[in-house]
Amino acid sequence: MVKASSRSSRDHATVKGVEPVPQIEMVLSCYIPAFECALCARCCTGKVIALFGGDIRRLGKYAEACTEPMSEEEIALTGAERKMKMVDDACVFLEGSRCSHYDLRPDTCRRHPFIVTKRHILAASTCKGIDWTGRWHGSDGELLRLSEKMAPKIDDYIGAFRGGIKGRRGSG
């Protein structure tokens, strides 16, 4: 993994091949940038942490107490029916800036700050650990696998988002 420089995802506007998707606090990218967690816990606060079957099984005895149902809008975007419970806008597992059950964390957390589908690469626009000057040295295949459950919904969303942008540009 490449060490993150002082340059963060806030600089994504100056990077060629990056398109903001502000509605979901992500940017579309033509490559996976370098990443090293800054331990800022932004990914654990104010976010929807989608849970799928494998996540629920991994959470085991904690699943009932630490999860809650998704809203209809969240289901439409992610395809997941459950999410991590938030307390004071923070994941119930967050203690300080660390996950108290790191080994049980959902796939959403394991692939953060990226969503990689067969058609798109998205990076969290608010992540301090992204270094847009470098390239990811991890496994693209692992990110694709960790994103696979929500990939169809994300691809549909991006298609509609891009269609909406083209429609607005063409109507001006």
MOQUI-V531587 format. One record per residue. N is the residue number from 1. RES is the residue in three letters. OMEGA is omega in degrees with one decimal (none if undefined). Layout:
[[N,RES,OMEGA] [N,RES,OMEGA]]
This chain:
[[1,MET,179.1] [2,VAL,178.7] [3,LYS,179.2] [4,ALA,176.4] [5,SER,178.0] [6,SER,178.0] [7,ARG,-174.7] [8,SER,-179.1] [9,SER,177.0] [10,ARG,179.3] [11,ASP,-174.5] [12,HIS,-178.5] [13,ALA,-179.2] [14,THR,-176.2] [15,VAL,177.8] [16,LYS,177.6] [17,GLY,179.5] [18,VAL,-177.4] [19,GLU,-179.5] [20,PRO,171.2] [21,VAL,-169.9] [22,PRO,-178.5] [23,GLN,179.3] [24,ILE,178.6] [25,GLU,179.0] [26,MET,170.7] [27,VAL,172.8] [28,LEU,-178.4] [29,SER,176.1] [30,CYS,177.0] [31,TYR,176.5] [32,ILE,-179.1] [33,PRO,176.7] [34,ALA,-179.1] [35,PHE,168.4] [36,GLU,-175.7] [37,CYS,178.9] [38,ALA,-179.5] [39,LEU,-179.3] [40,CYS,179.2] [41,ALA,175.6] [42,ARG,-179.6] [43,CYS,-177.2] [44,CYS,-177.6] [45,THR,176.6] [46,GLY,-177.7] [47,LYS,171.2] [48,VAL,178.7] [49,ILE,-175.6] [50,ALA,179.2] [51,LEU,176.9] [52,PHE,-174.4] [53,GLY,180.0] [54,GLY,178.1] [55,ASP,-179.7] [56,ILE,177.7] [57,ARG,179.7] [58,ARG,179.7] [59,LEU,174.7] [60,GLY,-175.0] [61,LYS,179.7] [62,TYR,-171.1] [63,ALA,-177.1] [64,GLU,-174.5] [65,ALA,-172.4] [66,CYS,179.3] [67,THR,177.4] [68,GLU,-179.1] [69,PRO,173.8] [70,MET,171.3] [71,SER,178.3] [72,GLU,179.2] [73,GLU,179.3] [74,GLU,176.7] [75,ILE,-179.5] [76,ALA,-178.2] [77,LEU,-172.3] [78,THR,-173.3] [79,GLY,179.3] [80,ALA,178.2] [81,GLU,179.4] [82,ARG,178.7] [83,LYS,176.0] [84,MET,178.0] [85,LYS,177.4] [86,MET,174.9] [87,VAL,-174.6] [88,ASP,176.8] [89,ASP,179.0] [90,ALA,177.0] [91,CYS,-178.8] [92,VAL,178.7] [93,PHE,-176.1] [94,LEU,173.7] [95,GLU,-173.0] [96,GLY,176.6] [97,SER,-177.5] [98,ARG,176.7] [99,CYS,-179.0] [100,SER,178.8] [101,HIS,-174.2] [102,TYR,-178.4] [103,ASP,179.8] [104,LEU,-172.5] [105,ARG,-179.6] [106,PRO,177.0] [107,ASP,177.5] [108,THR,179.7] [109,CYS,-178.5] [110,ARG,-178.4] [111,ARG,-177.4] [112,HIS,14.4] [113,PRO,-174.5] [114,PHE,163.3] [115,ILE,-178.0] [116,VAL,176.1] [117,THR,177.3] [118,LYS,-177.1] [119,ARG,-172.7] [120,HIS,170.6] [121,ILE,176.1] [122,LEU,176.9] [123,ALA,-179.6] [124,ALA,-176.2] [125,SER,-177.6] [126,THR,-176.2] [127,CYS,179.4] [128,LYS,-175.8] [129,GLY,179.6] [130,ILE,177.1] [131,ASP,-176.4] [132,TRP,178.8] [133,THR,-178.9] [134,GLY,178.7] [135,ARG,177.9] [136,TRP,178.6] [137,HIS,177.2] [138,GLY,-177.9] [139,SER,174.8] [140,ASP,-179.9] [141,GLY,178.6] [142,GLU,176.4] [143,LEU,177.2] [144,LEU,178.7] [145,ARG,-179.1] [146,LEU,-179.5] [147,SER,-167.6] [148,GLU,-177.3] [149,LYS,-179.6] [150,MET,-175.7] [151,ALA,-178.7] [152,PRO,-179.5] [153,LYS,178.6] [154,ILE,178.4] [155,ASP,176.4] [156,ASP,-179.4] [157,TYR,-179.6] [158,ILE,176.7] [159,GLY,178.6] [160,ALA,178.5] [161,PHE,180.0] [162,ARG,176.2] [163,GLY,177.9] [164,GLY,178.5] [165,ILE,179.9] [166,LYS,179.6] [167,GLY,179.1] [168,ARG,179.9] [169,ARG,-178.4] [170,GLY,-175.9] [171,SER,-173.9] [172,GLY,none]]
